[in-house]
């Protein structure tokens, strides 16, 4: 059976939404992502996009030199935390994948200091994802959408339905209120100020799941008047952490192409 419809971004990247989700994956999109990655990760976004684009081209649904109008520039953002490097890959401002690589201080030993001490090194916790946001958006003043995202992340980590006094979420909320009342940018509290050492400020921690990432993203979007998330902010970092299992952990296969019937 021939392929009747092109494979779209929403088919291969379930977390992608909006106009991008409806766009066909085109050959130039895949080529740009592969260039951004430099070295394609097995089962990663570039490989997934290339497979989808090849099927679309073979079915005559896209041209060889075609690019989708929405994706624009693909980006690979590297964020270093002690012993770990988190690589976030995005298309059109939406995170489509991520993985971890050993950092300068990585000894290969199990992670300690959290309930997940025996987990594999390529699993990222909520606290570590927040610390990654502290580095990737270090100078961003904390606003209400950031505070809401941090609150959701802390609740996912602790399993509690309330903000803990003195915790990282409480600090983010205080920072957002302070920033609204403070005019000079130099006096505003940033994500770097609040989220550095986030793991140590949390009562509990856990490995990030896709469900966690979706709830954090929803919290950030609900509290933004334009319904947009910061490209390197809290939700983006948590989404990248959740993507680690998809792209690097457990031998998970690349996403299927449900519309690609040959």
Backbone as CSV, one residue per row, in Angstrom:
resi,resn,N_x,N_y,N_z,CA_x,CA_y,CA_z,C_x,C_y,C_z
1,UNK,0.836,-1.191,0.000,0.000,0.000,0.000,0.873,1.244,0.000
2,UNK,0.581,2.199,-0.893,1.393,3.397,-1.002,1.083,4.375,0.122
3,UNK,2.068,5.202,0.411,1.906,6.207,1.450,1.051,7.346,0.920
4,UNK,-0.082,7.622,1.564,-1.033,8.614,1.089,-0.789,10.007,1.671
5,UNK,-0.273,10.057,2.876,-0.043,11.325,3.549,1.411,11.412,3.998
6,UNK,1.985,12.610,3.999,3.368,12.732,4.460,3.487,12.480,5.959
7,UNK,4.635,12.036,6.366,4.921,11.883,7.787,5.198,13.271,8.343
8,UNK,4.462,13.652,9.354,4.578,14.999,9.909,5.346,14.962,11.228
9,UNK,5.739,16.152,11.667,6.489,16.238,12.923,5.702,15.657,14.096
10,UNK,4.403,15.871,14.099,3.586,15.341,15.182,3.535,13.821,15.197
11,UNK,3.808,13.190,14.047,3.800,11.730,13.973,5.044,11.128,14.625
12,UNK,6.175,11.791,14.462,7.432,11.223,14.952,7.902,11.829,16.274
13,UNK,7.364,13.011,16.611,7.706,13.659,17.881,6.396,14.001,18.594
14,UNK,5.877,13.098,19.429,4.570,13.298,20.058,4.462,14.560,20.901
15,UNK,5.596,15.078,21.415,5.545,16.266,22.264,5.388,17.557,21.469
16,UNK,5.601,17.492,20.156,5.492,18.686,19.309,4.026,19.054,19.131
17,UNK,3.728,20.340,19.199,2.352,20.807,19.084,2.254,21.953,18.083
18,UNK,1.032,22.401,17.848,0.797,23.577,17.026,1.058,23.351,15.554
19,UNK,1.428,24.435,14.867,1.624,24.389,13.424,2.749,23.439,13.041
20,UNK,3.788,23.383,13.854,4.909,22.501,13.546,4.466,21.041,13.473
21,UNK,3.553,20.626,14.348,3.089,19.236,14.369,2.439,18.833,13.058
22,UNK,1.895,19.822,12.328,1.181,19.528,11.071,2.075,19.613,9.840
23,UNK,3.338,20.010,10.025,4.248,20.151,8.897,4.917,18.829,8.543
24,UNK,5.055,18.560,7.255,5.757,17.358,6.797,7.245,17.486,7.081
25,UNK,7.871,16.374,7.453,9.318,16.360,7.645,9.966,16.335,6.267
26,UNK,10.765,17.335,5.966,11.352,17.494,4.634,12.858,17.218,4.664
27,UNK,13.442,16.883,3.502,14.870,16.538,3.455,15.801,17.603,3.995
28,UNK,15.539,18.867,3.703,16.445,19.911,4.186,16.348,20.082,5.697
29,UNK,15.185,19.804,6.262,15.040,19.841,7.723,15.997,18.827,8.353
30,UNK,15.950,17.600,7.825,16.789,16.531,8.366,18.265,16.854,8.200
31,UNK,18.614,17.433,7.051,20.015,17.781,6.804,20.500,18.843,7.779
32,UNK,19.644,19.825,8.082,20.030,20.862,9.028,20.212,20.299,10.427
33,UNK,19.329,19.380,10.817,19.468,18.795,12.146,20.738,17.958,12.239
34,UNK,21.040,17.230,11.165,22.249,16.414,11.190,23.487,17.300,11.275
35,UNK,23.470,18.433,10.577,24.576,19.383,10.666,24.705,19.923,12.082
36,UNK,23.550,20.213,12.715,23.566,20.740,14.076,24.110,19.712,15.061
37,UNK,23.759,18.464,14.850,24.234,17.404,15.747,25.709,17.098,15.550
38,UNK,26.213,17.326,14.318,27.593,16.997,13.949,27.809,15.498,13.858
39,UNK,27.392,14.798,14.880,27.521,13.331,14.860,26.168,12.753,15.250
40,UNK,25.483,12.176,14.284,24.128,11.690,14.519,24.096,10.638,15.614
41,UNK,23.186,10.822,16.578,22.995,9.844,17.641,22.068,8.743,17.137
42,UNK,22.396,7.507,17.439,21.567,6.396,17.006,20.169,6.532,17.580
43,UNK,19.183,6.572,16.706,17.810,6.705,17.165,17.449,8.105,17.605
44,UNK,18.337,9.087,17.400,18.089,10.453,17.833,17.280,11.244,16.830
45,UNK,17.048,12.540,17.096,16.206,13.359,16.217,16.674,13.404,14.771
46,UNK,17.982,13.582,14.519,18.455,13.675,13.138,18.175,12.384,12.376
47,UNK,18.459,11.241,13.001,18.216,9.958,12.349,16.726,9.739,12.119
48,UNK,15.907,10.123,13.092,14.462,9.975,12.967,13.930,10.856,11.841
49,UNK,14.394,12.104,11.809,13.951,13.027,10.766,14.405,12.564,9.386
50,UNK,15.636,12.040,9.294,16.132,11.574,8.003,15.293,10.409,7.477
51,UNK,14.949,9.478,8.358,14.127,8.340,7.953,12.758,8.804,7.476
52,UNK,12.152,9.737,8.202,10.833,10.249,7.812,10.907,11.004,6.494
53,UNK,11.943,11.845,6.351,12.095,12.615,5.116,12.325,11.705,3.916
54,UNK,13.131,10.646,4.097,13.384,9.700,3.003,12.083,9.043,2.547
55,UNK,11.249,8.654,3.505,9.969,8.014,3.154,9.051,9.000,2.448
56,UNK,9.034,10.236,2.922,8.197,11.242,2.271,8.651,11.506,0.838
57,UNK,9.981,11.565,0.652,10.515,11.813,-0.686,10.263,10.631,-1.610
58,UNK,10.469,9.418,-1.110,10.244,8.226,-1.922,8.786,8.102,-2.346
59,UNK,7.885,8.600,-1.510,6.461,8.550,-1.832,6.035,9.702,-2.728
60,UNK,6.980,10.586,-3.049,6.661,11.720,-3.922,5.864,12.816,-3.241
61,UNK,5.916,12.855,-1.911,5.121,13.834,-1.169,5.905,15.086,-0.800
62,UNK,7.230,15.018,-0.904,8.089,16.185,-0.711,9.200,16.135,-1.748
63,UNK,9.777,17.301,-2.084,10.879,17.354,-3.034,12.214,17.147,-2.348
64,UNK,13.223,16.807,-3.148,14.537,16.487,-2.582,15.144,17.680,-1.842
65,UNK,14.958,18.877,-2.368,15.534,20.059,-1.736,14.542,20.849,-0.914
66,UNK,13.426,20.234,-0.593,12.353,20.950,0.113,12.659,21.107,1.590
67,UNK,12.236,22.267,2.137,12.327,22.518,3.578,10.954,22.935,4.070
68,UNK,10.632,22.582,5.295,9.351,22.988,5.868,9.418,24.468,6.256
69,UNK,8.332,25.214,6.079,8.360,26.650,6.380,8.432,26.973,7.863
70,UNK,7.981,26.060,8.730,7.914,26.370,10.160,9.206,26.112,10.919
71,UNK,9.892,24.960,10.707,10.993,24.612,11.597,12.078,25.667,11.751
72,UNK,12.500,26.325,10.659,13.558,27.312,10.786,14.861,26.635,11.166
73,UNK,15.565,27.204,12.116,16.886,26.717,12.486,16.789,25.678,13.596
74,UNK,17.390,24.523,13.351,17.467,23.513,14.393,18.626,23.879,15.309
75,UNK,18.503,23.595,16.575,19.537,23.981,17.524,19.905,22.832,18.432
76,UNK,21.171,22.736,18.736,21.657,21.791,19.721,22.277,22.615,20.830
77,UNK,21.691,22.564,22.009,22.140,23.367,23.136,22.790,22.456,24.164
78,UNK,24.029,22.736,24.499,24.744,21.926,25.476,24.775,22.654,26.815
79,UNK,24.405,21.961,27.856,24.425,22.518,29.207,25.224,21.595,30.100
80,UNK,26.242,22.133,30.734,27.093,21.330,31.602,26.670,21.474,33.055
81,UNK,26.545,20.338,33.727,26.398,20.306,35.169,27.482,19.354,35.668
82,UNK,27.843,19.400,36.934,28.963,18.581,37.400,28.848,17.114,36.986
83,UNK,29.821,16.663,36.213,29.857,15.274,35.803,28.913,14.900,34.691
84,UNK,28.216,15.857,34.121,27.174,15.554,33.138,27.047,16.672,32.122
85,UNK,26.814,16.334,30.902,26.512,17.320,29.865,25.168,16.938,29.260
86,UNK,24.211,17.857,29.305,22.882,17.616,28.749,22.787,18.321,27.410
87,UNK,22.482,17.571,26.367,22.346,18.130,25.027,20.867,18.170,24.682
88,UNK,20.359,19.365,24.401,18.961,19.557,24.053,18.861,19.838,22.558
89,UNK,17.990,19.142,21.860,17.810,19.358,20.429,16.390,19.849,20.169
90,UNK,16.277,20.946,19.418,14.967,21.546,19.208,14.752,21.888,17.743
91,UNK,13.505,21.965,17.358,13.089,22.377,16.020,12.012,23.430,16.195
92,UNK,12.207,24.584,15.597,11.206,25.637,15.702,10.913,26.038,17.133
93,UNK,11.919,25.943,18.006,11.727,26.328,19.395,11.105,25.262,20.273
94,UNK,10.797,24.084,19.718,10.212,23.001,20.501,11.220,21.864,20.643
95,UNK,11.381,21.376,21.861,12.344,20.308,22.131,11.863,19.006,21.507
96,UNK,12.733,18.380,20.715,12.382,17.107,20.084,13.250,15.961,20.586
97,UNK,14.266,16.261,21.359,15.102,15.190,21.874,16.214,15.724,22.747
98,UNK,16.898,14.808,23.369,18.011,15.178,24.224,18.697,13.934,24.727
99,UNK,19.926,14.085,25.135,20.649,12.971,25.703,21.761,13.522,26.593
100,UNK,22.382,12.666,27.352,23.477,13.090,28.212,24.780,12.471,27.748
101,UNK,25.853,13.182,28.064,27.193,12.682,27.793,28.030,12.917,29.045
102,UNK,29.070,12.119,29.233,29.906,12.328,30.418,30.508,13.721,30.426
103,UNK,30.509,14.348,31.598,31.139,15.644,31.756,32.559,15.478,32.275
104,UNK,33.269,16.588,32.456,34.665,16.521,32.878,34.884,15.803,34.198
105,UNK,33.859,15.847,35.097,34.030,15.245,36.413,33.385,13.881,36.524
106,UNK,32.890,13.342,35.416,32.165,12.074,35.459,33.133,10.906,35.622
107,UNK,32.964,10.125,36.664,33.806,8.955,36.910,33.143,7.663,36.493
108,UNK,31.866,7.777,36.084,31.131,6.582,35.705,30.492,5.884,36.881
109,UNK,30.683,6.441,38.093,30.098,5.826,39.288,28.630,6.168,39.382
110,UNK,27.840,5.373,40.114,26.432,5.673,40.285,26.228,7.028,40.940
111,UNK,25.124,7.684,40.614,24.792,8.969,41.207,24.387,8.763,42.649
112,UNK,24.858,9.633,43.526,24.506,9.527,44.927,23.795,10.783,45.373
113,UNK,23.233,10.731,46.585,22.612,11.911,47.158,21.144,12.051,46.836
114,UNK,20.509,11.028,46.302,19.083,11.095,46.011,18.509,9.696,46.134
115,UNK,17.175,9.582,46.205,16.568,8.246,46.269,16.890,7.391,45.066
116,UNK,17.327,8.015,43.978,17.625,7.253,42.760,19.113,6.985,42.635
117,UNK,19.782,6.726,43.752,21.236,6.618,43.765,21.764,5.490,42.894
118,UNK,20.971,4.483,42.635,21.473,3.342,41.872,21.093,3.403,40.407
119,UNK,20.520,4.534,39.965,20.085,4.611,38.572,21.281,4.726,37.626
120,UNK,21.071,4.469,36.370,22.126,4.605,35.371,22.480,6.076,35.202
121,UNK,23.697,6.341,34.720,24.156,7.710,34.604,23.405,8.500,33.549
122,UNK,22.743,7.853,32.603,22.055,8.631,31.582,20.591,8.867,31.928
123,UNK,20.243,8.748,33.197,18.938,9.165,33.696,19.127,10.485,34.422
124,UNK,18.293,11.460,34.118,18.414,12.797,34.705,17.264,13.018,35.684
125,UNK,17.565,13.571,36.838,16.532,13.820,37.835,15.913,15.194,37.638
126,UNK,14.810,15.427,38.331,14.136,16.724,38.279,15.085,17.823,38.753
127,UNK,15.764,17.575,39.867,16.687,18.571,40.385,17.795,18.902,39.411
128,UNK,18.338,17.884,38.746,19.399,18.112,37.765,18.878,18.878,36.558
129,UNK,17.640,18.622,36.163,17.046,19.363,35.048,16.893,20.834,35.406
130,UNK,16.501,21.116,36.647,16.385,22.503,37.087,17.765,23.169,37.124
131,UNK,18.774,22.428,37.536,20.125,22.976,37.544,20.609,23.260,36.119
132,UNK,20.184,22.435,35.173,20.528,22.687,33.770,19.889,23.983,33.290
133,UNK,18.649,24.229,33.716,17.979,25.485,33.354,18.690,26.683,33.966
134,UNK,19.267,26.488,35.154,20.014,27.567,35.803,21.212,27.984,34.965
135,UNK,21.755,27.054,34.187,22.909,27.353,33.348,22.510,27.813,31.953
136,UNK,21.492,27.175,31.378,21.098,27.519,30.013,20.368,28.855,29.934
137,UNK,19.707,29.259,31.037,18.999,30.549,31.065,19.428,31.323,32.307
138,UNK,20.727,31.346,32.544,21.277,31.867,33.794,20.879,33.300,34.095
139,UNK,20.776,34.158,33.067,20.508,35.581,33.284,19.043,35.959,33.077
140,UNK,18.177,34.967,32.885,16.765,35.279,32.671,16.094,35.643,34.000
141,UNK,15.497,36.833,34.101,14.772,37.172,35.328,13.605,36.207,35.543
142,UNK,13.417,35.773,36.747,12.333,34.840,37.066,10.998,35.565,36.947
143,UNK,10.052,34.949,36.230,8.707,35.505,36.135,7.702,34.444,36.584
144,UNK,6.428,34.775,36.456,5.393,33.871,36.965,5.373,32.533,36.236
145,UNK,5.669,32.529,34.949,5.661,31.252,34.231,6.805,30.360,34.710
146,UNK,7.968,30.982,35.011,9.081,30.201,35.543,8.720,29.622,36.905
147,UNK,8.136,30.467,37.759,7.770,30.021,39.105,6.770,28.871,39.053
148,UNK,5.805,28.964,38.142,4.805,27.905,38.010,5.446,26.605,37.532
149,UNK,6.391,26.722,36.600,7.067,25.538,36.085,7.924,24.889,37.166
150,UNK,8.628,25.706,37.951,9.454,25.177,39.032,8.575,24.506,40.089
151,UNK,7.442,25.128,40.389,6.522,24.551,41.364,6.033,23.178,40.905
152,UNK,5.650,23.086,39.634,5.190,21.803,39.100,6.302,20.767,39.154
153,UNK,7.525,21.182,38.836,8.654,20.256,38.855,8.923,19.747,40.268
154,UNK,8.893,20.650,41.252,9.139,20.240,42.632,8.058,19.272,43.113
155,UNK,6.809,19.539,42.728,5.720,18.638,43.125,5.898,17.261,42.507
156,UNK,6.380,17.206,41.260,6.635,15.925,40.625,7.725,15.161,41.390
157,UNK,8.740,15.895,41.845,9.860,15.252,42.524,9.489,14.763,43.919
158,UNK,8.703,15.561,44.637,8.381,15.218,46.030,7.119,14.385,46.172
159,UNK,6.241,14.437,45.153,4.972,13.729,45.255,3.960,14.452,46.117
160,UNK,4.276,15.683,46.516,3.378,16.468,47.351,2.572,17.440,46.499
161,UNK,1.426,17.865,47.012,0.567,18.780,46.272,0.639,20.199,46.828
162,UNK,1.684,20.490,47.551,1.831,21.820,48.128,3.272,22.286,48.002
163,UNK,3.445,23.609,48.032,4.772,24.197,47.956,5.415,24.165,49.337
164,UNK,6.616,23.623,49.419,7.296,23.504,50.700,7.975,24.820,51.072
165,UNK,7.784,25.293,52.291,8.453,26.519,52.732,9.973,26.383,52.613
166,UNK,10.606,27.364,52.012,12.053,27.342,51.870,12.565,26.516,50.722
167,UNK,11.666,25.831,50.015,12.082,25.005,48.889,12.361,25.824,47.646
168,UNK,12.776,25.149,46.594,13.134,25.852,45.368,11.915,26.521,44.730
169,UNK,10.736,25.904,44.836,9.522,26.510,44.278,9.147,27.778,45.041
170,UNK,9.256,27.729,46.366,8.952,28.903,47.173,9.906,30.043,46.835
171,UNK,11.164,29.731,46.605,12.134,30.753,46.229,11.809,31.343,44.859
172,UNK,11.384,30.483,43.930,11.037,30.967,42.591,9.817,31.883,42.636
173,UNK,8.824,31.529,43.461,7.637,32.361,43.587,7.978,33.712,44.199
174,UNK,8.811,33.726,45.218,9.234,34.980,45.846,10.011,35.835,44.841
175,UNK,10.860,35.194,44.050,11.646,35.918,43.050,10.744,36.540,41.988
176,UNK,9.705,35.807,41.563,8.793,36.340,40.545,8.067,37.578,41.056
177,UNK,7.607,37.528,42.314,6.920,38.682,42.903,7.882,39.854,43.035
178,UNK,9.098,39.589,43.500,10.108,40.644,43.639,10.412,41.300,42.295
179,UNK,10.569,40.484,41.254,10.911,41.022,39.937,9.808,41.891,39.359
180,UNK,8.552,41.549,39.648,7.438,42.361,39.154,7.441,43.748,39.784
181,UNK,7.977,43.843,40.989,7.975,45.105,41.716,9.279,45.878,41.543
182,UNK,10.239,45.272,40.854,11.563,45.873,40.709,11.798,46.263,39.258
183,UNK,12.036,47.551,39.014,12.213,48.036,37.646,13.604,47.761,37.081
184,UNK,14.712,48.114,37.775,16.040,47.928,37.176,16.352,46.453,36.920
185,UNK,16.750,46.145,35.705,17.053,44.753,35.358,18.188,44.206,36.204
186,UNK,19.124,45.064,36.571,20.278,44.623,37.348,19.903,44.147,38.746
187,UNK,18.710,44.507,39.213,18.291,44.130,40.557,17.349,42.925,40.576
188,UNK,16.997,42.436,39.403,16.063,41.315,39.337,16.764,39.993,39.663
189,UNK,16.014,39.079,40.251,16.524,37.751,40.570,16.383,36.857,39.340
190,UNK,17.432,36.135,38.994,17.446,35.331,37.779,17.256,33.844,38.077
191,UNK,17.036,33.082,37.006,16.941,31.629,37.154,18.241,31.056,37.700
192,UNK,19.359,31.665,37.305,20.632,31.222,37.844,20.707,31.387,39.348
193,UNK,20.147,32.488,39.851,20.153,32.726,41.292,19.322,31.681,42.046
194,UNK,18.174,31.327,41.468,17.216,30.455,42.164,17.513,28.972,41.980
195,UNK,17.920,28.577,40.776,17.986,27.148,40.466,19.368,26.524,40.602
196,UNK,20.394,27.344,40.806,21.707,26.759,41.075,21.610,25.919,42.353
197,UNK,22.145,24.705,42.306,22.063,23.774,43.444,20.615,23.440,43.803
198,UNK,19.751,23.380,42.800,18.336,23.082,43.046,18.157,21.737,43.743
199,UNK,18.972,20.767,43.378,18.838,19.440,43.980,18.975,19.499,45.495
200,UNK,19.926,20.309,45.959,20.153,20.409,47.399,19.018,21.134,48.117
201,UNK,18.235,21.916,47.374,17.149,22.691,47.971,15.835,21.909,48.017
202,UNK,15.822,20.722,47.398,14.589,19.953,47.307,14.544,18.863,48.360
203,UNK,13.353,18.631,48.890,13.188,17.610,49.936,13.344,16.201,49.387
204,UNK,13.073,16.020,48.105,13.203,14.711,47.461,13.467,14.931,45.982
205,UNK,13.916,13.894,45.311,14.230,14.004,43.890,13.871,12.683,43.222
206,UNK,13.728,12.687,41.914,13.383,11.484,41.165,13.783,11.664,39.718
207,UNK,13.884,10.561,39.004,14.166,10.622,37.576,12.985,11.248,36.837
208,UNK,13.287,12.102,35.879,12.243,12.786,35.109,11.568,11.803,34.158
209,UNK,10.246,11.888,34.048,9.480,11.107,33.080,8.833,12.046,32.071
210,UNK,8.320,11.475,30.999,7.643,12.297,29.999,6.407,12.964,30.596
211,UNK,5.718,12.260,31.485,4.534,12.841,32.122,4.921,14.059,32.960
212,UNK,6.055,13.971,33.660,6.546,15.121,34.419,6.784,16.301,33.489
213,UNK,7.453,16.036,32.378,7.781,17.104,31.430,6.518,17.763,30.885
214,UNK,5.495,16.964,30.605,4.242,17.516,30.073,3.559,18.411,31.100
215,UNK,3.580,18.008,32.367,2.941,18.814,33.409,3.702,20.109,33.660
216,UNK,5.028,20.046,33.616,5.832,21.253,33.795,5.610,22.211,32.630
217,UNK,5.570,21.671,31.411,5.334,22.515,30.236,3.952,23.160,30.292
218,UNK,2.956,22.400,30.718,1.597,22.944,30.820,1.546,24.073,31.838
219,UNK,2.252,23.923,32.953,2.268,24.963,33.975,2.928,26.229,33.452
220,UNK,4.017,26.061,32.702,4.715,27.230,32.151,3.849,27.943,31.114
221,UNK,3.203,27.173,30.249,2.373,27.772,29.204,1.153,28.488,29.773
222,UNK,0.518,27.891,30.777,-0.683,28.494,31.374,-0.404,29.867,31.970
223,UNK,0.820,30.087,32.373,1.147,31.336,33.050,1.887,32.319,32.157
224,UNK,1.850,32.083,30.850,2.430,33.024,29.902,1.316,33.615,29.058
225,UNK,1.220,34.962,28.973,0.113,35.575,28.225,0.090,35.213,26.753
226,UNK,1.254,34.851,26.203,1.331,34.488,24.782,1.333,32.972,24.576
227,UNK,1.159,32.225,25.675,1.144,30.758,25.622,2.385,30.203,24.939
228,UNK,3.545,30.756,25.303,4.811,30.273,24.769,5.743,29.943,25.925
229,UNK,6.639,28.997,25.685,7.624,28.609,26.689,8.987,29.159,26.304
230,UNK,9.799,29.463,27.294,11.141,29.956,27.011,11.948,28.824,26.381
231,UNK,12.671,29.077,25.274,13.344,27.990,24.554,14.422,27.269,25.345
232,UNK,15.009,27.927,26.337,16.036,27.264,27.144,15.690,27.328,28.634
233,UNK,14.415,27.504,28.944,13.975,27.666,30.319,13.687,26.367,31.027
234,UNK,12.831,26.457,32.046,12.552,25.315,32.919,11.894,24.176,32.153
235,UNK,10.819,24.463,31.437,10.107,23.395,30.723,10.992,22.732,29.683
236,UNK,11.800,23.536,28.973,12.693,22.978,27.954,13.721,22.050,28.573
237,UNK,14.259,22.424,29.719,15.264,21.589,30.375,14.655,20.289,30.892
238,UNK,13.446,20.367,31.442,12.787,19.157,31.940,12.424,18.240,30.769
239,UNK,11.990,18.845,29.649,11.668,18.042,28.467,12.903,17.331,27.940
240,UNK,14.035,18.015,27.942,15.279,17.390,27.490,15.668,16.237,28.408
241,UNK,15.478,16.429,29.709,15.793,15.366,30.661,14.911,14.148,30.433
242,UNK,13.626,14.382,30.155,12.708,13.268,29.904,13.065,12.542,28.621
243,UNK,13.636,13.273,27.657,13.978,12.673,26.367,15.171,11.746,26.451
244,UNK,15.934,11.841,27.529,17.119,10.994,27.672,16.770,9.523,27.523
245,UNK,15.682,9.087,28.172,15.289,7.675,28.094,14.888,7.288,26.681
246,UNK,14.288,8.242,25.967,13.824,7.936,24.621,14.994,7.752,23.664
247,UNK,16.013,8.608,23.815,17.084,8.593,22.820,18.306,7.785,23.245
248,UNK,18.505,7.646,24.590,19.726,6.986,25.020,19.494,5.795,25.950
249,UNK,18.353,5.731,26.576,18.192,4.723,27.617,17.413,3.504,27.183
250,UNK,17.755,2.387,27.756,16.927,1.195,27.676,16.737,0.585,26.313
251,UNK,17.515,1.003,25.322,17.363,0.421,24.005,16.032,0.724,23.360
252,UNK,15.446,1.882,23.682,14.162,2.233,23.114,14.310,2.485,21.625
253,UNK,13.416,1.944,20.833,13.484,2.110,19.393,13.059,3.519,19.005
254,UNK,13.487,3.989,17.838,13.006,5.278,17.345,11.496,5.248,17.194
255,UNK,10.827,6.417,17.267,9.368,6.446,17.138,8.918,5.842,15.815
256,UNK,7.801,5.152,15.799,7.300,4.560,14.558,6.725,5.622,13.639
257,UNK,6.522,5.260,12.388,5.930,6.173,11.415,4.560,5.612,11.032
258,UNK,3.501,5.972,11.746,2.201,5.349,11.551,1.594,5.600,10.182
259,UNK,2.040,6.644,9.478,1.435,6.947,8.190,2.261,6.401,7.035
260,UNK,3.355,5.743,7.351,4.252,5.287,6.292,3.937,3.842,5.917
261,UNK,2.962,3.651,5.075,2.594,2.302,4.617,3.094,2.134,3.195
262,UNK,3.873,1.127,2.971,4.465,0.967,1.642,3.906,-0.284,0.971
